[in-house]
């Protein structure tokens, strides 16, 4: 290990204080990384593992990382993804093959995922949460589009702030705004979109909630007749506190994007078993099953491992499945397969694939799962009527989703 150490900090879930949780090093070839919990963290009796699957609290242990150019999964969770990387590439002249750890070092830790931050010093050095206020929503939206289109700034100070704090993952442009004690992820419509994606995402999230599933709240804004934006509540922020979070990719030990041989681990049943492994209750496994079925019904084949997550609930002192987010039907065609396996080696949207491994979600047997599935499909059908008005301003979207619901209910019944 020849790199300079990178120290990892955690905002404690009990009192909000920042502590140094460990140290990360990387070899000269950029293929292997090492993480070790700080003796001071362990000696203080702090018991929160930052990744209970891959980095359990074992005194003296050195944890090696081979994925992501030697970056541990939980640290990769905190890296900017496609959009954030693009901002940093433009700002610092980085090549597209720059190592993930470099993006982690350059990204301001004010807007990073979860409750972790990194820095070069042994003592925590944390950027304050300084997201734009909700009143700046329209300007923020236009600034994001100006960045996409390489136009001059709409608001120079706002652009500087956006580039200094690259946001969470995904390919679409996005930024965080603050409204009181809540933080919202803002995603605008793009000129290249074939339909109103923000409206479609808002509709889907509302549909999931109306169906009784745990979906992240969203708000839809029509900035102009040709520009819309959706904002989605961040579940890893509340007031000035950051909440511990882990992506589904990290829980599965599966690299994303890419995957290679790890792609065989992209699986709903496997993810359910990891939920059990880290102490989540059975109800979370059933909730995951319901989300899998919902994705099949709506045709959301962007259900990759990084679009699932868990958060640490301090009041319950355990990890829980995070609210569903980024649930968007394919806008141009009806998928026949999902990205994650519905059962062993099966990604096809079918009743057989859904029920084949249902016991791994906590059902007594396939018959019990089939009974649950029937009631669930009926719930999705009835709740559609509760939210379809959201699509009324877009007749083509309403027609598409009505037809998709009809076809997939027949397929899964």
WOURJO-V645235 format. One line per field, one symbol per residue. psi: psi as a letter, one per 20 degrees, with the letter a starting at -180 (. if undefined). burial: b if it has 9 or more other C-alpha atoms within 8 Angstrom, else e. Layout:
psi->???
burial->???
This chain:
psi->oirqqpqpqpopigijqpqohappqqrhikipqpqpqphhgghijpjopinighmqnopiqppqphrkkjpqghhhhiqqbgghhgghghhjkqrijpqhhghghhppjhjrqbjqrqriqhqpoppqolqqrhhjggggghgghhggjlrqqhoghggggghhmpaaarhqqrrpqpnciqpppporqqhipirnggggggggghggghijrnqpqqpppohrhjorqqppppijqocjqqppqpqhgghikppprdgchhhiinpggghghhgghjjqrhhhhhggghhggghggilnjklrhikqrqqpohhilrqqpqqqrlopqpiiroqiqrgqphrokpiqnqhghhigkhhiiiqgahghhhgggghghhggghhhhhihhhihinhhgggghghgggghhhhi.
burial->eeeebbbbbbbbeeeeebbbbbbbbbbeebbbbbbbbbeebbeeeeeeeebbebbbbeeeeeebbbbbbbbbbbbbbbbbbbbbbebbbeeeebeeeebbbebbbebbbbbbbbbbbbbeeeebeeeeeeeebeeebebbbbbbbbbeeeeebbeeebbeebbebbbbbeeebbbbbbbeebbbbbbbbeeeeeebbbbbbbbbbbbbbbbebbbbebebeebeeebbbbbbbbbbbbeeebbbbbbbbbbbbbbeeebeebbebbbbbbbbbbbbebebbbebbbbbbbbbbbbbbbbbbbbbbbbbbbbbbeeeebbbbbbbbebbbbeeeebebbbbbbbeeebbbebebbbbbbbbbbbeebebbbeeebebbebbbebbebbbeebeeeeebbeebeebbeebbebee
